[in-house]
Amino acid sequence: MTGKLLSKRSALLMAGIGLAAATTAAVSQTAAPPADSAANLRLPSNPTIYGAPLPQVVKATVIVNGEVITQTDIDQRVALLAIANGESIPAEEMERLRQQVLRNLVDETLQIQAARAEEIEIKPADIDRTITRVAGNLKQSPEQLAAYLAANGSSIRSIRRQIEGEIAWRRLQSAKIESGVSVGEDEVKAVIAKLEASKGTQEYRVGEIFLSSTAANHDEVKANAGKILAALRQGGSFAAYARQYSQSTTAAVGGDLGWVRPEQLPAPLDEAVKELGNGAVSVPIDVPGGVSIIAVQDTRSILSNDPRNAVLNLKQVSITFPKGTTRAQAEARVASFAQASRSIGGCGGAEKLATDFQGDVVQSDQVKLRELPPALQEMMLPMQIGQATRPFGNLEEGVRVLVMCGRDEVASTLPTFDQVYSQINEERVNMRARRYLRDLRRDAVIDFR
């Protein structure tokens, strides 16, 4: 149902970017670096630099273990990011974004190559299925999606390549990493015991954008983090920026760390999480190994009943405005729509309301209240069965109301042994995946032309 509330560009972001990625989040960077990580290199303090500098703008090609990444590949992936964010990229941000996209493309190429070396085959049909889902979320055919991307400076080839990389990396982790990870029964029982002891304490759904840095480039990295924060404060999508900028494995899932307690995070992030409200984004924070920006997406009390855990059955009634409708005409129609929705007469009145206003009805069951936008959550918490929300949306894309047809309260319970086992296992897999990608980068032969 929530897909119906999104614009075309936002839907592309949700459906197309990271669809094939794993759905679990890794822990933050927790290992403290040595006091001087470069000490064993015995570097001179004031070296003389020889040779011509590397170009600031990569204009030709990059060859990764013999495989070419062209400037067109970079341009089309940058355009895909612009589509996903639903906004043009400021000129002053373009070069930094190109460099980041290039790094992403190099990693993506290494992941595909590593999967190929392990004889992991990504069939065109696997990618086709994801493309079909992406297009379906936009109410388009794959051919229409290809035309839409081309008209906006990207290409279907670019998104196919990204999907191939995500599938390859997920399958490679399954083949090479997951089999070597073990979780003991005592570990799982200890986690469950801690959960029981922490009943009633606050837990946070946290997103993270992590940028790695060294002592030499820390100031530059932190300045870049500040630019990302500025873009987020102007309405940029946290998940989209995490996918393109974050250098943690959680980038594939939009930076989502899942539900965590503050004490599970490094000390600097621990304090920031406690101070942030729902929907708030932190300033760049120094953490071991780099800089993090975190967002608190939700809060809850551990093992305590929460009305936002309710599962809803909903009908959505939406109306649109014909081309040429003036703002005054549209606002008058919205006011009339709001008045009618207040006396909708229960869920059975949704179809009549839609007919009266030449609108559409969409039914959606098993919608978690917690997963609705925060403003809708607050509006719907006190609602009774048969009531409708106030109208919401905008005059350009349409206005709608949600009618509550059913509401089931869900009691909080301890996670099962299998659920805890799975979470610990996934965290360890993601940590090893970071190391594996680091090794792939270290061993790669990369030629900048």
C-alpha positions in Angstrom: 0.0 0.0 0.0 2.8 2.4 0.8 4.0 2.2 -2.8 0.8 4.0 -3.7 1.8 6.9 -1.6 5.1 7.4 -3.4 6.0 9.5 -6.4 7.3 7.8 -9.5 10.9 8.7 -8.6 10.5 7.7 -5.0 9.0 4.4 -6.1 12.0 3.8 -8.4 14.3 4.4 -5.4 12.4 1.9 -3.2 11.8 -0.7 -5.9 15.0 -0.5 -8.0 17.9 0.4 -5.8 18.9 -2.4 -3.6 16.0 -4.8 -4.4 18.3 -7.7 -4.7 20.4 -6.9 -1.7 20.4 -8.8 1.5 17.8 -7.6 4.0 20.0 -7.6 7.1 22.1 -4.9 8.6 25.7 -5.0 9.9 27.0 -3.6 13.1 28.8 -0.3 13.1 32.5 0.1 13.0 33.5 -1.0 16.5 37.1 -2.1 16.4 39.4 0.7 17.7 42.4 1.4 15.4 46.0 1.4 16.7 47.4 4.7 17.9 49.3 5.1 14.7 48.1 2.7 12.0 50.9 3.8 9.6 53.8 3.5 12.1 55.1 0.2 10.6 55.4 2.0 7.1 58.1 4.3 8.5 57.0 7.1 6.3 59.0 10.4 6.1 57.3 13.3 7.7 58.0 15.8 4.8 58.3 13.7 1.6 59.1 14.9 -1.8 56.4 14.0 -4.3 57.5 12.9 -7.8 55.5 12.5 -11.1 52.4 14.2 -12.4 49.4 14.3 -10.1 46.4 12.1 -10.7 43.6 14.0 -12.5 40.8 15.3 -10.3 38.2 14.4 -12.9 38.2 10.9 -14.3 37.5 11.5 -18.0 38.7 8.3 -19.6 38.3 4.7 -18.6 39.2 2.6 -15.5 40.2 -1.0 -16.0 39.5 -3.3 -13.1 41.3 -6.6 -13.5 41.0 -6.2 -17.3 37.3 -5.1 -17.2 36.5 -1.6 -18.4 34.4 1.0 -16.6 33.7 3.9 -19.0 32.8 7.5 -18.4 29.4 6.7 -19.8 29.0 4.1 -17.0 29.7 6.7 -14.4 27.4 9.3 -16.0 24.5 6.9 -16.2 24.9 5.8 -12.6 25.0 9.4 -11.5 21.8 10.0 -13.4 20.2 7.0 -11.8 21.1 8.4 -8.4 19.5 11.7 -9.4 16.3 9.9 -10.5 16.3 8.0 -7.2 16.6 11.2 -5.1 13.9 12.9 -7.2 16.1 16.0 -7.6 18.9 17.4 -9.7 22.4 17.2 -8.3 24.0 20.6 -7.5 26.9 21.5 -9.8 29.2 21.9 -6.8 28.4 18.3 -5.7 28.8 16.7 -9.1 32.5 15.9 -9.1 32.5 14.5 -5.5 29.5 12.3 -6.5 31.3 11.1 -9.7 34.2 10.0 -7.6 32.0 8.2 -5.2 30.0 6.5 -8.0 33.3 5.4 -9.5 34.4 3.8 -6.2 31.0 2.0 -6.1 31.4 0.8 -9.7 34.9 -0.6 -8.9 33.5 -2.4 -5.9 30.6 -3.7 -7.9 33.0 -5.0 -10.6 35.1 -6.7 -8.0 32.1 -8.4 -6.5 30.9 -9.7 -9.9 34.3 -10.9 -10.8 34.8 -12.7 -7.5 31.4 -14.4 -8.0 32.4 -15.4 -11.5 35.7 -16.9 -10.2 33.7 -19.1 -7.8 31.5 -20.2 -10.8 28.5 -18.4 -9.4 26.3 -17.7 -12.5 23.9 -14.8 -12.6 21.5 -15.6 -15.4 19.8 -12.8 -17.4 16.5 -14.3 -16.2 17.4 -13.5 -12.6 17.9 -9.9 -13.5 14.8 -9.8 -15.7 12.6 -10.8 -12.8 13.9 -7.9 -10.7 13.5 -5.5 -13.6 9.9 -6.6 -14.1 9.2 -6.0 -10.4 10.8 -2.5 -10.6 8.7 -1.7 -13.7 5.6 -3.1 -12.1 5.9 -0.9 -9.1 5.9 2.0 -11.5 2.9 0.6 -13.5 5.2 0.3 -16.5 6.5 -2.5 -18.7 10.3 -3.1 -18.7 10.4 -1.4 -22.1 8.7 1.7 -20.7 11.1 1.7 -17.8 14.0 1.6 -20.2 12.6 4.6 -22.1 12.0 6.5 -18.8 15.6 5.9 -17.7 17.0 6.9 -21.1 14.9 10.1 -21.1 16.5 11.0 -17.8 20.1 10.4 -18.7 20.5 6.8 -17.4 19.9 3.4 -19.0 18.3 0.1 -18.3 21.9 -1.4 -18.7 23.0 0.7 -15.7 20.3 -0.6 -13.4 20.7 -4.2 -14.7 24.4 -3.9 -13.8 23.7 -2.7 -10.3 21.2 -5.5 -9.8 23.7 -8.1 -11.1 26.3 -6.8 -8.6 23.9 -7.1 -5.7 22.8 -10.6 -6.6 26.4 -11.6 -7.1 27.5 -10.3 -3.8 24.6 -11.9 -1.9 25.3 -15.3 -3.5 29.0 -15.0 -3.0 28.5 -14.3 0.7 26.3 -17.3 0.9 28.9 -19.5 -0.8 32.1 -18.2 0.7 31.3 -16.6 4.1 28.1 -18.0 5.6 29.3 -21.6 5.7 32.3 -20.5 7.8 30.3 -18.6 10.4 29.2 -20.4 13.6 27.0 -19.3 16.5 27.0 -21.1 19.8 23.8 -22.1 21.7 25.2 -20.4 24.8 25.6 -17.1 22.9 22.0 -17.2 21.8 20.7 -17.9 25.3 22.9 -15.1 26.7 21.3 -12.6 24.3 17.8 -13.8 25.2 18.6 -13.4 28.9 19.9 -9.8 28.3 16.6 -9.0 26.5 14.6 -10.3 29.4 16.7 -8.2 31.8 16.3 -5.1 29.6 12.5 -5.3 29.3 11.0 -1.8 29.2 14.2 0.0 28.1 14.3 2.0 24.9 15.4 0.6 21.6 16.0 2.5 18.5 15.7 1.9 14.7 18.9 3.4 13.4 20.3 4.3 10.0 24.0 5.0 9.4 26.1 6.6 6.7 29.7 5.6 7.4 32.6 7.2 5.6 36.0 5.6 6.2 39.0 7.9 6.8 42.6 8.0 7.9 44.5 10.5 9.9 45.7 12.0 6.6 42.3 12.6 5.0 40.0 12.9 8.0 39.3 16.6 7.7 38.4 16.1 4.0 36.1 13.2 4.8 34.4 15.1 7.6 33.8 18.0 5.2 32.2 15.7 2.7 30.0 14.3 5.5 28.9 17.8 6.2 27.9 18.3 2.6 25.8 15.0 2.8 24.2 16.3 6.0 23.3 19.6 4.3 21.6 17.6 1.4 19.7 15.5 3.9 18.4 18.6 5.7 17.2 19.9 2.4 15.0 16.8 2.0 17.4 14.2 0.5 16.6 10.6 1.1 18.8 9.1 3.9 18.5 5.6 2.4 19.5 6.8 -1.1 22.5 8.7 0.2 23.5 5.7 2.3 23.3 3.4 -0.7 25.6 5.7 -2.8 28.0 7.1 -0.2 28.2 4.8 2.9 31.2 2.5 3.0 29.7 0.0 5.4 28.0 -3.2 4.1 24.7 -1.7 5.3 24.8 0.6 2.3 23.0 -2.1 0.3 20.0 -1.8 2.7 20.0 2.0 2.8 22.2 2.2 5.9 19.7 0.3 8.1 21.3 -1.0 11.3 18.0 -2.4 12.5 16.7 -2.2 16.1 19.5 -1.6 18.5 20.0 -0.5 22.1 22.4 2.5 22.6 24.9 0.4 24.5 25.3 -1.8 21.4 26.8 1.1 19.4 30.3 2.7 19.8 30.4 5.3 22.6 30.1 8.4 20.3 27.0 7.0 18.6 25.5 5.7 21.8 25.3 9.3 23.2 24.0 10.7 19.9 21.1 8.2 19.6 19.9 9.0 23.1 19.7 12.7 22.2 18.0 12.4 18.8 14.2 12.3 18.4 12.3 10.3 15.9 13.2 11.3 12.3 16.2 13.3 13.5 19.6 13.1 11.8 22.9 13.7 13.6 25.8 15.9 12.7 28.9 14.0 11.4 30.4 12.0 14.3 34.0 10.8 14.7 34.0 7.0 15.2 36.9 4.5 15.0 37.9 4.3 11.4 36.0 7.2 10.0 32.9 9.4 10.3 29.3 8.5 10.8 26.0 10.3 10.3 23.1 8.5 12.0 19.4 8.8 11.8 16.9 7.7 14.4 14.0 6.3 12.4 11.9 4.9 15.2 11.9 4.1 18.9 10.2 1.5 21.1 10.3 -0.1 24.5 11.7 -3.6 24.6 9.1 -6.3 25.2 6.5 -3.6 26.1 3.1 -3.4 24.4 3.0 -0.5 21.9 -0.1 0.6 20.1 2.1 1.3 17.0 2.7 -2.4 16.7 -1.0 -2.7 15.6 -1.6 -4.3 12.2 -4.2 -2.5 10.1 -6.6 -3.3 7.2 -7.0 -0.2 5.2 -8.8 1.3 2.2 -7.2 4.3 0.4 -9.4 6.7 -1.5 -7.4 9.0 -3.7 -8.4 11.9 -6.0 -6.4 13.7 -8.6 -6.8 17.1 -10.3 -7.1 17.5 -14.1 -4.5 19.5 -15.9 -5.4 23.2 -15.9 -7.1 23.0 -12.5 -6.3 26.2 -10.6 -5.1 26.1 -7.0 -8.3 27.8 -5.8 -10.4 25.1 -7.6 -8.2 22.3 -6.2 -8.3 23.6 -2.7 -12.1 23.9 -2.8 -12.4 20.3 -4.0 -10.1 19.1 -1.2 -12.2 20.9 1.4 -15.3 19.2 0.0 -13.4 15.9 0.0 -12.4 16.4 3.6 -16.0 17.1 4.7 -17.3 14.0 2.9 -14.6 11.8 4.4 -15.6 12.8 7.9 -19.0 11.2 7.4 -17.8 8.3 5.2 -20.0 5.8 7.0 -17.4 3.2 7.7 -15.2 1.2 5.4 -18.1 0.3 3.2 -18.5 3.9 2.2 -15.1 4.2 0.6 -16.4 3.2 -2.9 -19.2 5.8 -2.8 -16.8 8.5 -1.7 -14.5 7.5 -4.6 -17.4 7.6 -7.0 -18.7 11.0 -5.8 -15.2 12.5 -6.4 -14.1 10.5 -9.4 -11.4 8.9 -7.4 -9.8 5.4 -6.9 -10.0 2.9 -4.1 -7.1 0.7 -3.1 -7.4 -2.0 -0.4 -4.4 -3.1 1.6 -4.4 -5.6 4.5 -1.8 -6.5 7.1 -0.3 -3.0 7.1 1.9 -2.3 10.2 1.1 1.0 11.7 4.7 1.5 12.7 5.7 1.3 9.0 3.5 4.2 8.0 5.0 7.7 7.8 5.3 9.3 11.3 2.7 12.0 10.5 0.1 9.3 9.6 1.0 7.2 12.6 0.2 10.1 14.9 -3.1 10.7 13.1 -4.2 7.1 13.1 -3.2 6.1 16.7 -6.5 7.3 18.2 -8.7 6.3 15.2 -11.5 3.8 15.5 -12.7 1.2 12.9 -14.6 2.9 10.2 -13.0 6.4 10.5 -11.0 8.1 7.8 -7.9 10.2 8.1 -7.8 13.8 7.2 -6.8 14.3 3.5 -3.1 14.3 2.8 -0.8 14.4 -0.3 -0.3 17.3 -2.7 -2.2 19.0 -5.5 0.3 17.8 -8.1 0.2 14.1 -7.4 -3.2 13.8 -5.8 -4.8 13.9 -2.4 -6.1 10.8 -0.4 -7.5 9.5 2.8 -7.0 6.2 4.6 -10.1 4.4 6.0 -9.5 2.0 8.9 -11.3 -1.2 8.2 -9.6 -3.4 10.8 -7.1 -3.1 13.6 -5.3 -6.0 15.4 -3.2 -5.2 18.4 0.1 -7.1 18.6 1.6 -8.0 22.0 5.4 -7.8 22.2 7.1 -11.1 22.9 10.7 -12.3 23.2 12.3 -13.2 19.9 12.6 -16.9 19.4 15.9 -18.8 19.6 16.0 -19.1 15.8 15.4 -15.4 15.4 18.3 -14.5 17.7 20.5 -17.1 16.1 19.8 -15.6 12.7 20.5 -12.1 13.8 23.9 -13.0 15.3 24.8 -15.0 12.3 23.9 -12.2 9.9 26.0 -9.7 11.8 29.0 -11.9 11.6 28.5 -12.6 7.9 28.3 -8.9 7.2 31.5 -8.2 9.3 33.4 -10.9 7.3 31.9 -9.5 4.1 33.5 -6.1 4.8 36.9 -7.8 5.2 36.4 -9.9 2.1 35.7 -6.8 0.0 38.7 -5.1 1.5 40.9 -8.0 0.4 39.4 -7.9 -3.1 40.3 -4.2 -3.3 43.8 -4.8 -2.0 44.5 -7.6 -4.6 42.9 -5.9 -7.6 44.8 -4.5 -10.6 43.2 -1.2 -11.3 44.4 0.9 -14.2 43.2 4.6 -14.6 43.5 5.7 -18.2 
